[in-house]
Amino acid sequence: MIEIPIDRLSAEILSAIIEEFILREGTDYGAQEAGMDNKVAQVHRQLARGDVLITFDPATENCTLLTKHQFQRYSSEGTEQDNQNTSESGSRASAYEDYSQDLGHDND
């Protein structure tokens, strides 16, 4: 999961991401339903404060908005999974390297 800084996006792209998120999520804005302009403004404020982040997931090629807490949780889970995959693939690679070296010695 990659954080996309809002200052790296054009105003048009930022608005499109926010509107798509609002329409997709059907977010609850309290007892009174807010209009689209109010929802967009609320999300803009959350992004400006850093409470909400724009993220991109290269695995799914999806862009979404997450709270800072959600992003930190996904990042720590991803790091743990990457570390696990690295250690697993490292042990497999070592076993494979040893195996191929053993085969080379048998053929001599």
Legacy VTK file of the C-alpha trace (Angstrom):
# vtk DataFile Version 3.0
C-alpha trace
ASCII
DATASET POLYDATA
POINTS 108 float
0.000 0.000 0.000
1.455 3.343 -1.076
0.429 6.749 0.237
-0.150 9.338 -2.466
0.522 12.898 -1.236
-2.394 15.151 -2.146
-0.037 17.859 -3.379
1.154 15.467 -6.124
-2.340 15.317 -7.651
-4.048 17.869 -9.842
-7.214 19.447 -8.465
-9.275 17.533 -11.040
-7.786 14.154 -10.132
-8.115 14.844 -6.407
-11.779 15.784 -6.812
-12.432 12.697 -8.936
-10.835 10.410 -6.321
-12.849 11.999 -3.514
-16.142 11.869 -5.430
-15.561 8.260 -6.491
-14.812 7.307 -2.881
-17.953 9.043 -1.594
-20.168 7.391 -4.217
-18.573 3.963 -3.721
-18.581 3.974 0.082
-22.019 5.474 0.666
-20.519 7.134 3.721
-22.798 8.004 6.632
-22.621 11.709 7.478
-24.902 11.751 10.500
-28.595 12.262 11.140
-28.980 14.763 8.307
-27.866 13.687 4.875
-25.263 16.073 3.463
-25.142 17.117 -0.174
-22.294 16.049 -2.417
-20.549 19.428 -2.119
-20.606 19.200 1.680
-19.280 15.631 1.612
-16.452 16.602 -0.740
-15.571 19.586 1.462
-15.536 17.378 4.565
-13.190 14.867 2.928
-10.953 17.716 1.672
-10.640 18.970 5.274
-9.791 15.477 6.530
-7.122 15.130 3.843
-5.667 18.576 4.621
-5.432 17.701 8.347
-3.821 14.365 7.533
-6.618 12.397 9.198
-7.367 10.664 5.882
-4.823 9.548 3.278
-5.080 8.712 -0.402
-3.580 5.287 -1.025
-2.779 3.070 -3.978
-2.514 -0.699 -3.789
-0.232 -1.960 -6.578
-1.452 -5.544 -6.112
-5.078 -4.644 -6.884
-4.324 -1.421 -8.795
-6.951 0.382 -6.696
-6.885 3.856 -5.259
-8.836 4.559 -2.072
-8.983 6.717 1.020
-7.984 5.360 4.411
-7.762 6.901 7.834
-4.221 7.377 9.070
-4.804 4.547 11.559
-6.048 2.161 8.846
-3.024 2.971 6.676
-0.607 2.356 9.558
-2.305 -0.958 10.324
-2.158 -2.076 6.661
1.454 -0.932 6.409
2.514 -2.869 9.503
0.624 -5.965 8.336
2.236 -5.659 4.911
5.698 -5.285 6.419
5.174 -8.358 8.578
3.953 -10.328 5.562
6.878 -9.104 3.426
9.335 -10.113 6.143
7.716 -13.538 6.384
7.779 -13.993 2.601
11.405 -12.867 2.421
12.511 -15.279 5.114
10.521 -18.113 3.522
11.826 -17.414 0.022
15.326 -16.937 1.420
15.275 -20.374 3.012
13.883 -21.866 -0.197
16.499 -20.086 -2.277
19.271 -21.378 -0.023
17.916 -24.900 -0.227
17.656 -24.593 -3.992
21.199 -23.237 -4.290
22.540 -26.070 -2.138
20.597 -28.578 -4.175
21.915 -27.322 -7.502
25.475 -27.200 -6.168
25.106 -30.803 -4.967
23.892 -31.839 -8.416
26.884 -30.167 -10.009
29.257 -32.095 -7.773
27.543 -35.419 -8.577
28.058 -34.852 -12.281
31.852 -34.365 -11.936
LINES 1 109
108 0 1 2 3 4 5 6 7 8 9 10 11 12 13 14 15 16 17 18 19 20 21 22 23 24 25 26 27 28 29 30 31 32 33 34 35 36 37 38 39 40 41 42 43 44 45 46 47 48 49 50 51 52 53 54 55 56 57 58 59 60 61 62 63 64 65 66 67 68 69 70 71 72 73 74 75 76 77 78 79 80 81 82 83 84 85 86 87 88 89 90 91 92 93 94 95 96 97 98 99 100 101 102 103 104 105 106 107
